[in-house]
């Protein structure tokens, strides 16, 4: 179970950019996306608001750079909670 489902206590699922552009989702829909996805939304002229930015790390890929406080930031990846406009 993805951590989002655990904390939301609701099911989540993956979608595609095609589903975003064909009107499948209501404008009030929330999405948890990566930095790469943000760039793709901008390229496709899909309007959105960033509600919150998170520093993330896949804990199953634990490594020394993450454990070392001085180099931890290098290992963190930005993720975003967005809302379609």
C-alpha positions as CSV (number, residue, x, y, z in Angstrom):
1,X,0.0,0.0,0.0
2,X,1.4,3.4,-0.9
3,X,2.0,5.7,2.0
4,X,-0.5,8.2,0.6
5,X,-3.3,5.6,0.9
6,X,-2.3,4.7,4.4
7,X,-2.5,8.3,5.6
8,X,-5.5,9.3,3.5
9,X,-7.4,6.1,4.4
10,X,-8.7,6.2,0.8
11,X,-7.6,4.5,-2.4
12,X,-5.3,6.3,-4.7
13,X,-4.3,5.5,-8.3
14,X,-2.0,6.5,-11.1
15,X,-3.2,8.3,-14.1
16,X,-1.8,9.6,-17.4
17,X,-1.4,13.1,-18.9
18,X,-4.0,12.1,-21.6
19,X,-6.6,11.5,-18.8
20,X,-5.8,14.9,-17.4
21,X,-6.4,16.6,-20.8
22,X,-9.5,14.7,-21.8
23,X,-11.6,16.1,-18.9
24,X,-11.8,12.9,-16.9
25,X,-11.0,14.7,-13.7
26,X,-12.9,17.6,-12.1
27,X,-10.9,20.8,-11.8
28,X,-10.9,20.4,-8.0
29,X,-9.0,17.1,-8.3
30,X,-5.7,16.8,-6.3
31,X,-2.6,15.2,-7.6
32,X,0.7,14.2,-6.0
33,X,3.4,14.6,-8.7
34,X,7.1,14.8,-9.3
35,X,9.3,17.6,-10.6
36,X,9.3,16.0,-14.0
37,X,5.5,15.9,-14.0
38,X,5.4,19.6,-13.2
39,X,7.5,20.3,-16.3
40,X,5.2,18.1,-18.4
41,X,2.1,19.9,-17.2
42,X,3.6,23.3,-18.1
43,X,4.6,21.9,-21.6
44,X,1.0,20.8,-22.1
45,X,-0.5,24.1,-20.9
46,X,-2.4,22.4,-18.1
47,X,-3.2,25.0,-15.4
48,X,-2.6,24.1,-11.8
49,X,-1.8,25.5,-8.4
50,X,0.9,24.0,-6.2
51,X,-0.6,23.5,-2.8
52,X,2.5,22.1,-1.1
53,X,6.0,21.1,-1.9
54,X,7.6,18.1,-0.2
55,X,11.2,16.7,0.0
56,X,11.0,13.0,-0.5
57,X,13.2,10.0,-0.4
58,X,12.4,6.4,-1.2
59,X,13.3,4.8,2.1
60,X,13.7,1.4,0.4
61,X,16.7,2.8,-1.4
62,X,18.5,3.9,1.8
63,X,22.2,4.9,1.2
64,X,25.1,6.6,2.9
65,X,24.5,10.0,1.3
66,X,21.0,10.1,2.7
67,X,22.2,9.0,6.2
68,X,24.9,11.7,6.2
69,X,23.2,14.9,7.3
70,X,25.7,17.0,5.2
71,X,24.8,15.3,1.9
72,X,21.2,14.4,2.6
73,X,19.7,17.3,0.6
74,X,21.5,15.9,-2.6
75,X,19.4,12.7,-2.3
76,X,16.0,14.4,-1.7
77,X,13.6,14.7,-4.6
78,X,10.9,17.3,-4.8
79,X,7.3,16.2,-5.0
80,X,4.2,18.4,-5.2
81,X,0.6,18.3,-4.2
82,X,-1.3,20.2,-6.9
83,X,-4.8,21.2,-7.8
84,X,-6.1,21.5,-11.3
85,X,-7.6,24.9,-12.3
